[in-house]
Amino acid sequence: MAEEPEVKVVEFEDTALFEIDGNRYELALEDSHLIHEIDKRLAKIPASRYDMKEFTITVPYLFEVPELNKYLNVDLSIACQPWDNRPDSYYVSTNLGIEQAYLRDKRENERVEEEKVVIDGDFERVDGLGDSYAIKQNDNWVVYGAYDVIDDPDAADHDSITYKIKDLDKFSELAGDVPVYVSSSSLDFSQGTSVFDKDHMASARDMDQRQLKSVFITKDQVLKDAAKILETNDFPTTQHNQEWLAKEMIKRAGASHYQMESDIAYTNNEIAEQLKHNVFNEFYTQLDGFYLDPRIEDNKNKVVDIDDGRTLNELTLAVYHGPFPREQDYSLLIDELKSAELPLLNEQGYEYDLQGDGNSYAQRINGKWYVVGATNVDPSLPESWETYRLEDMTSRHLASLPDDAPLFTTPYVFEDAPISVAEVKPDNADFVTKKLLMDQTKELLNDLDFPITENNLNKMSQKLLYQGNYGGYDAGTYDMVAWSQALEDSVLYQNTLSYFKLDGFFNDPQIEKVKNQKLVEDSNADMGVRFDGETINDFIIAQHVYIYDARNLGYKQLNKELERAGLERLDQKRLTPKFEAVIDGRHQVLSEHDVISRALDTLHQKYESDHAMETAVDYLRNPNLNSPKKRLKLAANVLENVEHVKLHKIGKDRPITAPKPLIKKKAKEH
């Protein structure tokens, strides 16, 4: 059985450092689970038990070493002392030490601590091409060059000792200080190595500025150079673009034929010149933002030709014939693909097409919306300003659109755009979608205490659009929140007519339930209806001009107003039987309405038309000026005095009026 490698304890402060087979490993114990467990156990030991004396104990612990598939046995010495001098004090750990440490296998059912022994992060190796490589020691990188890095016999660095990082597929994972390239002309590789540290820079004063600059080609430096090239040539400096270009710069470094120079600066110049002069090849088309038309750019890597797996970008390369590839127009590209009988993203080249005002329009391509601006959309905009606005914003049309459909944009989305096309960004206030409109409408309805119904969303969203002049520049702002606030502030003072058709308009649920019910005239009233309308809604908006008054109208008050206007009450209060009487020898029950109606009939039948009779009739027929109680009292007197009918409240054995003696009239009675 082979012996386990020796374990050396290099250092132990907050972290224990071990050396095993030439590599360093670390065990972090500061504020660890193990230390907390030790202190919990010591806290249970009263200091008085050992006469407040200090002592040291040694305890073996077992830790896993995943890198070696082994376990490290550590005999840990723990210095213990009382927490303070009080009689009830307890013990705590102070200093820790390692008596010995060695590797072994884990025994069955043996306890293993949670902390693990891991490779020390201060040691790092990066492989280069050929036999070259780099190692980080004590925060400095040591580069080992080789002759077999550049295999092109015509390249500048062929048969020279140089170094170039090998695995560019994991370039994004590298630390910024990792060396990626060292040319033969940059440093003296006579010994095959070069050290990147501050002392070396100081000793390199005899180099000229170009050489000194080319010494520290790290990942950070090449990314910085890539960003500068991108900015100069109007490309976005996204992480992808910087890394994509940086990797190409590293690949070409020392292997480029550009002026037969090995220095990476010349490679950078080569790439910059190609971008400047629109060199058109598949490598550059993979840069973010290569195509200025986002409809092409966003879909360039989508597989279009399912037979051979070609992408839209590859098909674009196949049909492109113009001088400025970045300015390719999607609509023209579709025509060219059709002419060449090549496949499209879908049957028409887009999924949805929305007509905007003027020459503007919107398209949904492969699940994304794009807007095409025009200068003839909004006449209130300054001349030459472009924007997009949906032509038909009626509620019927909006209901047919998907939630992410764009309704209008601010002109600012086209302000710095090289072409008049922009991708719709749902989380950007410059692009107002149907969803954004409806979300703001819901918030407005909630603020105004209206329920969220389809009817309310349709009506209030139209009011919100009207408030902002449908995204017009002359509205003063494109901010829908500002429109909503202005609308909310004015609602309480607006005419009821503007909002009464909203669901939940009336706060009283009884009124809300019957608001569309037809009005019924009171047959006893003859003073005429004082408004034009057919429903309860019509009546209320005629009586209550402002929204606040109308919305807060109570059911009881509404019945009073209907009655005063000569209309039947909704609560049927005057039609409910309340009285009983013997009429023409038969027992009958009567409502208040019946009593007044019979009194009116009696007056017309028993009396000739004269001023007294007409005055009594007008009194009974005028609910606006005469209260129900007084009209009922007069009607009861007429029945009792003229028809000798005594009224009794149902369930009570007493008349509504005191009996009076019969007075015979001298004149003819009718």
URLIN-V328201 format. One record per helix or strand of 3 or more residues. SS is the DSSP state (helix for helix, strand for strand). FROM is the first residue (numbers start at 1). TO is the last residue. If there is no record, write none. Layout:
SS,FROM,TO
SS,FROM,TO
This chain:
strand,7,12
strand,15,20
strand,23,28
helix,33,42
helix,47,50
strand,55,65
strand,70,82
strand,90,104
strand,124,128
strand,133,137
strand,140,144
strand,162,165
helix,168,173
strand,193,196
helix,198,203
helix,209,215
helix,219,232
helix,239,252
helix,258,260
helix,264,276
helix,282,285
helix,294,297
strand,303,305
helix,312,319
helix,325,327
helix,330,339
strand,352,356
strand,361,365
strand,368,372
helix,395,399
strand,406,409
helix,411,414
strand,421,423
strand,431,433
helix,434,447
helix,454,467
helix,469,471
helix,473,475
helix,480,491
helix,496,498
helix,509,514
helix,536,543
helix,547,551
helix,555,564
helix,573,575
strand,577,583
strand,586,591
helix,592,606
helix,611,621
helix,628,642
